[in-house]
Amino acid sequence: MTKPIEQKYKYMRIQGRELASNTLYAKGVFSMAWKLIADKKMEGEDADLYREIDAWFAENLSFPEPCMKKEKVVCFFKTENYAEMMKMMRPALWLLEKYEQPYFLVYTNTPGQIVYEDKYQIAVKVEDIVIEEFPEDFKTYETKEEREARKQSSH
């Protein structure tokens, strides 16, 4: 029987496509929702709902010290303790979908150097981002013929 995804991976992050200026890392779910409110795209009952969700997280999760100090970190939920958090997060994801904000659930066992950890989450140091040119000879796959030729030449 296949394990549920949260049992295969230790950490999970919900992030969008926009990059945060301080880390050049994809913005997390909280930043995405607050931006919708700040840009007046999400108002009224929807904004109130998100504020309630955010207040629950503020009450129940510690605000990581590296985040308070505005260090270059990103946070991940621990999957071993995230059932209750995900119950509270689902309405936030529904809001992102309602406002057509693409998001991704990123699961990993190797998020990077952990600089903060509590029962529910970790903060990971963001290393300097290296941006490389896309090589002209880049290939996304190896053809069957190329694979066979490589195997023949290695024998």
N, C-alpha and C positions, 0 to 999 in steps of 0.2 A: 504494500500500500504506500502511496506517495505521501510524504510529509507536507503539511500546509507550509506555505512560503515563509511564514513568520517563525517556523521551527528550523528552517534551513539557514536563515540569516539572523545575525545578532542585532543589526541596526537597520533603521528605515528612515528615510527623509522624504518629505513632500516638497517639491520645488517646481518652479515655473521655467520659462524660457528667458526671461529678462535677467541680466546680470546685475549684481549689487556692485556699486562703484568702489566700495572699500575692499572687497575680496575678489572681484571679477568671477564670482561663483554664482550659480543660479539662485535667485531669491527664493526664500522659503515661503511656506503657506501663509504665515502671519503677515509678512511684508507684502505679499500679493494682495491679501484682503484689505489691509490698511491703505494700500495705494488706491484701491477702488473707491474707498470712502473719501480719501483725500482729494481724489480727482472728481468727486461728486457723481461718480457712475453708480455707486451703491448708496442708496439713501433710504429713509423711512424704516419700515419694518425689517427689511433685509439688513440694513446697517445696525439696527438695534439687536437683531439676532446675532450678528457677528460680534458685537461688543459684549454680549452675554457669554458667548463662547470664549472670547479672549479673557474675560474676567474669571471664568472657571479655570482656565489654564494658569492665569496669574496667581490664583489662590492655591492651586494644587501642585504646581511645578515650581521649583526654584528657578530664579532667573540666573543663569550661569554667570559667575564672576567675570570671565573673559568677555562676555557680551556686554556687561555693565561698563567695562573698561574700553569698549569699542575696539577690541583686538580683532585681528583677522582670523575669525573662526566661523565655522558653520556647525549647526546642531543636528543631531540625529536622535530619533526615539529609539529606545531599547525595545526590541520586539518581545522580550520575555515578560515585560510588564506593560504592554501597550493596549491591551483589550479595552480598558476603560477609557483611555485617551482617545482611541479610535472611535469609540461610541460618541464622544463629544466632538470629534473632528469631522465626522460624516456630514453634519449640516454645513460646516465650513466648505467642504469639498463640493457639496450641492450648490452653494452660493457661487463658487468659482465656475462651476459648469453653467449655472444660470446666466452669468455674465460673460460666458464664452472665453474664460481664461484657461488656456492649456496648462496642465500640470502633470507631473510625473511622480510615481511612487518609486523611489530608488532604494533597493535592498542591497546590503553589502555586509561582508564580514571584515573587510579591510578598508575602513574609512580614512585612515591616515593617523597622524600622531594625536592621541587623545590628551587634551590639556585640562579637561574638566569631566567629572562623572558623578552622577547621583543615581538614585534608584530607577529613574525613568528615562534619562537622557545622557548624551555625551556632547561635548564640544570638541571639535577637531580643528587643529591649526591648519590654516590655508597656506600652502607653500606658494612661492612665487609662480605665477602662471607663465608658461612658455608658449608663445604663439609661433608656429612654424608655417612656412609657405607650403602649400599643397604641391607635392612633386608632380611634374608632368607625366612621369612614368609610373605613377601610382596605380596599382591594380587592386580591385576589391575581391578578386577570386583568381584561382589557378584553374585553367582549363584541364580537362581530362588528359589531353595530349601532352600538355606541359608537365602534369604530374607524373605521367608514365615516363616521359623523357628524363625527368629528374631522378626517378627511381632507378632507371637503367644506368644513368651516369654514376650513381652512388654505389653500384655493385661492382 
